[in-house]
Amino acid sequence: MTEKPGINKRPDNKEFSKQVGDMAKRKLRAQRHVSRTVWSGLGMMGLVGWSVAMPTLLGAALGLWLDKRYPGEHSWTLALLAIGLGLGCFNAWRWIVKEDKEIHRDEDEDNHE
């Protein structure tokens, strides 16, 4: 049988499989990026705020309890409030660095595909 000009031959299976795989990767990548919206950004800011506020408040509460229970010349409240604030800031910084690495890793994967 002779081929008619202008009619394309059916693509081979390897090329077709590669195209389907590429389309699936793009779809999965798009689904991952949908979750990064304005609302999720605001939620992350709230999470960072709480990760600083909770240790600070717990330190202050423990300090107040210790000051009432064991009064002394130094304030437990101020010391534990500062320690709680430091721990909260360290925790928030660590969490932000982790998220930043994950975002850059995803972007690098997207750029290499």
Phi and psi restraints in degrees (value plus and minus 20) as a CYANA .aco file:
   2 THR   PHI    -117.4   -77.4
   2 THR   PSI     129.8   169.8
   3 GLU   PHI    -104.4   -64.4
   3 GLU   PSI     121.8   161.8
   4 LYS   PHI    -110.0   -70.0
   4 LYS   PSI     118.1   158.1
   5 PRO   PHI     -85.5   -45.5
   5 PRO   PSI     124.5   164.5
   6 GLY   PHI      70.8   110.8
   6 GLY   PSI     -31.7     8.3
   7 ILE   PHI    -121.5   -81.5
   7 ILE   PSI     100.9   140.9
   8 ASN   PHI     -97.2   -57.2
   8 ASN   PSI     124.1   164.1
   9 LYS   PHI     -94.8   -54.8
   9 LYS   PSI     136.1   176.1
  10 ARG   PHI     -85.7   -45.7
  10 ARG   PSI     113.5   153.5
  11 PRO   PHI     -84.9   -44.9
  11 PRO   PSI     129.7   169.7
  12 ASP   PHI     -89.9   -49.9
  12 ASP   PSI     142.7   182.7
  13 ASN   PHI     -82.8   -42.8
  13 ASN   PSI     -55.1   -15.1
  14 LYS   PHI     -84.8   -44.8
  14 LYS   PSI     -65.6   -25.6
  15 GLU   PHI     -85.1   -45.1
  15 GLU   PSI     -61.8   -21.8
  16 PHE   PHI     -83.6   -43.6
  16 PHE   PSI     -62.3   -22.3
  17 SER   PHI     -83.5   -43.5
  17 SER   PSI     -59.3   -19.3
  18 LYS   PHI     -83.7   -43.7
  18 LYS   PSI     -62.4   -22.4
  19 GLN   PHI     -83.4   -43.4
  19 GLN   PSI     -63.0   -23.0
  20 VAL   PHI     -84.8   -44.8
  20 VAL   PSI     -62.2   -22.2
  21 GLY   PHI     -82.3   -42.3
  21 GLY   PSI     -62.1   -22.1
  22 ASP   PHI     -83.2   -43.2
  22 ASP   PSI     -61.3   -21.3
  23 MET   PHI     -84.0   -44.0
  23 MET   PSI     -59.8   -19.8
  24 ALA   PHI     -85.5   -45.5
  24 ALA   PSI     -60.8   -20.8
  25 LYS   PHI     -82.5   -42.5
  25 LYS   PSI     -63.4   -23.4
  26 ARG   PHI     -82.9   -42.9
  26 ARG   PSI     -60.0   -20.0
  27 LYS   PHI     -85.4   -45.4
  27 LYS   PSI     -64.4   -24.4
  28 LEU   PHI     -84.0   -44.0
  28 LEU   PSI     -60.5   -20.5
  29 ARG   PHI     -82.9   -42.9
  29 ARG   PSI     -62.2   -22.2
  30 ALA   PHI     -84.3   -44.3
  30 ALA   PSI     -59.3   -19.3
  31 GLN   PHI     -85.3   -45.3
  31 GLN   PSI     -55.9   -15.9
  32 ARG   PHI     -85.7   -45.7
  32 ARG   PSI     -59.1   -19.1
  33 HIS   PHI     -98.6   -58.6
  33 HIS   PSI     -37.5     2.5
  34 VAL   PHI     -83.3   -43.3
  34 VAL   PSI     -53.3   -13.3
  35 SER   PHI     -90.0   -50.0
  35 SER   PSI     -34.6     5.4
  36 ARG   PHI    -113.1   -73.1
  36 ARG   PSI      55.1    95.1
  37 THR   PHI    -127.9   -87.9
  37 THR   PSI    -198.6  -158.6
  38 VAL   PHI     -80.3   -40.3
  38 VAL   PSI     -62.5   -22.5
  39 TRP   PHI     -85.6   -45.6
  39 TRP   PSI     -59.0   -19.0
  40 SER   PHI     -88.5   -48.5
  40 SER   PSI     -52.9   -12.9
  41 GLY   PHI     -83.8   -43.8
  41 GLY   PSI     -62.1   -22.1
  42 LEU   PHI     -85.8   -45.8
  42 LEU   PSI     -57.7   -17.7
  43 GLY   PHI     -83.2   -43.2
  43 GLY   PSI     -59.3   -19.3
  44 MET   PHI     -85.2   -45.2
  44 MET   PSI     -59.1   -19.1
  45 MET   PHI     -83.2   -43.2
  45 MET   PSI     -60.2   -20.2
  46 GLY   PHI     -83.6   -43.6
  46 GLY   PSI     -60.0   -20.0
  47 LEU   PHI     -84.6   -44.6
  47 LEU   PSI     -60.7   -20.7
  48 VAL   PHI     -84.3   -44.3
  48 VAL   PSI     -62.1   -22.1
  49 GLY   PHI     -80.6   -40.6
  49 GLY   PSI     -64.9   -24.9
  50 TRP   PHI     -87.3   -47.3
  50 TRP   PSI     -53.3   -13.3
  51 SER   PHI     -89.1   -49.1
  51 SER   PSI     -40.1    -0.1
  52 VAL   PHI    -111.4   -71.4
  52 VAL   PSI     -62.0   -22.0
  53 ALA   PHI     -87.6   -47.6
  53 ALA   PSI     -61.7   -21.7
  54 MET   PHI     -84.3   -44.3
  54 MET   PSI     -70.0   -30.0
  55 PRO   PHI     -82.9   -42.9
  55 PRO   PSI     -53.3   -13.3
  56 THR   PHI     -85.2   -45.2
  56 THR   PSI     -67.6   -27.6
  57 LEU   PHI     -86.5   -46.5
  57 LEU   PSI     -59.8   -19.8
  58 LEU   PHI     -84.6   -44.6
  58 LEU   PSI     -60.1   -20.1
  59 GLY   PHI     -83.0   -43.0
  59 GLY   PSI     -62.3   -22.3
  60 ALA   PHI     -85.1   -45.1
  60 ALA   PSI     -62.2   -22.2
  61 ALA   PHI     -84.3   -44.3
  61 ALA   PSI     -63.5   -23.5
  62 LEU   PHI     -84.4   -44.4
  62 LEU   PSI     -59.1   -19.1
  63 GLY   PHI     -83.6   -43.6
  63 GLY   PSI     -62.4   -22.4
  64 LEU   PHI     -80.4   -40.4
  64 LEU   PSI     -63.4   -23.4
  65 TRP   PHI     -83.5   -43.5
  65 TRP   PSI     -64.1   -24.1
  66 LEU   PHI     -86.3   -46.3
  66 LEU   PSI     -57.8   -17.8
  67 ASP   PHI     -84.0   -44.0
  67 ASP   PSI     -57.6   -17.6
  68 LYS   PHI     -92.4   -52.4
  68 LYS   PSI     -58.1   -18.1
  69 ARG   PHI     -97.5   -57.5
  69 ARG   PSI     -63.7   -23.7
  70 TYR   PHI    -150.5  -110.5
  70 TYR   PSI      55.9    95.9
  71 PRO   PHI     -84.5   -44.5
  71 PRO   PSI     123.1   163.1
  72 GLY   PHI    -172.9  -132.9
  72 GLY   PSI    -189.3  -149.3
  73 GLU   PHI    -100.2   -60.2
  73 GLU   PSI     -43.0    -3.0
  74 HIS   PHI    -127.0   -87.0
  74 HIS   PSI     128.8   168.8
  75 SER   PHI    -107.0   -67.0
  75 SER   PSI      95.5   135.5
  76 TRP   PHI     -85.9   -45.9
  76 TRP   PSI     -54.2   -14.2
  77 THR   PHI     -79.7   -39.7
  77 THR   PSI     -70.5   -30.5
  78 LEU   PHI     -85.6   -45.6
  78 LEU   PSI     -61.4   -21.4
  79 ALA   PHI     -84.4   -44.4
  79 ALA   PSI     -68.1   -28.1
  80 LEU   PHI     -93.4   -53.4
  80 LEU   PSI     -48.7    -8.7
  81 LEU   PHI     -83.7   -43.7
  81 LEU   PSI     -65.0   -25.0
  82 ALA   PHI     -85.4   -45.4
  82 ALA   PSI     -61.6   -21.6
  83 ILE   PHI     -83.9   -43.9
  83 ILE   PSI     -64.1   -24.1
  84 GLY   PHI     -81.9   -41.9
  84 GLY   PSI     -61.4   -21.4
  85 LEU   PHI     -83.4   -43.4
  85 LEU   PSI     -63.7   -23.7
  86 GLY   PHI     -81.7   -41.7
  86 GLY   PSI     -65.3   -25.3
  87 LEU   PHI     -83.7   -43.7
  87 LEU   PSI     -60.5   -20.5
  88 GLY   PHI     -84.1   -44.1
  88 GLY   PSI     -63.3   -23.3
  89 CYS   PHI     -84.7   -44.7
  89 CYS   PSI     -61.3   -21.3
  90 PHE   PHI     -83.0   -43.0
  90 PHE   PSI     -63.3   -23.3
  91 ASN   PHI     -82.4   -42.4
  91 ASN   PSI     -65.2   -25.2
  92 ALA   PHI     -84.4   -44.4
  92 ALA   PSI     -62.3   -22.3
  93 TRP   PHI     -81.2   -41.2
  93 TRP   PSI     -65.5   -25.5
  94 ARG   PHI     -81.1   -41.1
  94 ARG   PSI     -61.6   -21.6
  95 TRP   PHI     -86.4   -46.4
  95 TRP   PSI     -61.5   -21.5
  96 ILE   PHI     -86.3   -46.3
  96 ILE   PSI     -60.8   -20.8
  97 VAL   PHI     -81.8   -41.8
  97 VAL   PSI     -62.2   -22.2
  98 LYS   PHI     -82.3   -42.3
  98 LYS   PSI     -66.3   -26.3
  99 GLU   PHI     -83.7   -43.7
  99 GLU   PSI     -59.5   -19.5
 100 ASP   PHI     -83.2   -43.2
 100 ASP   PSI     -63.1   -23.1
 101 LYS   PHI     -82.2   -42.2
 101 LYS   PSI     -61.6   -21.6
 102 GLU   PHI     -84.6   -44.6
 102 GLU   PSI     -61.1   -21.1
 103 ILE   PHI     -84.6   -44.6
 103 ILE   PSI     -65.4   -25.4
 104 HIS   PHI     -86.8   -46.8
 104 HIS   PSI     -53.9   -13.9
 105 ARG   PHI     -84.8   -44.8
 105 ARG   PSI     -63.6   -23.6
 106 ASP   PHI     -82.9   -42.9
 106 ASP   PSI     -60.9   -20.9
 107 GLU   PHI     -85.4   -45.4
 107 GLU   PSI     -59.8   -19.8
 108 ASP   PHI     -83.8   -43.8
 108 ASP   PSI     -60.9   -20.9
 109 GLU   PHI     -83.2   -43.2
 109 GLU   PSI     -60.5   -20.5
 110 ASP   PHI     -84.9   -44.9
 110 ASP   PSI     -58.5   -18.5
 111 ASN   PHI     -93.2   -53.2
 111 ASN   PSI     -47.8    -7.8
 112 HIS   PHI    -105.6   -65.6
 112 HIS   PSI     -30.8     9.2
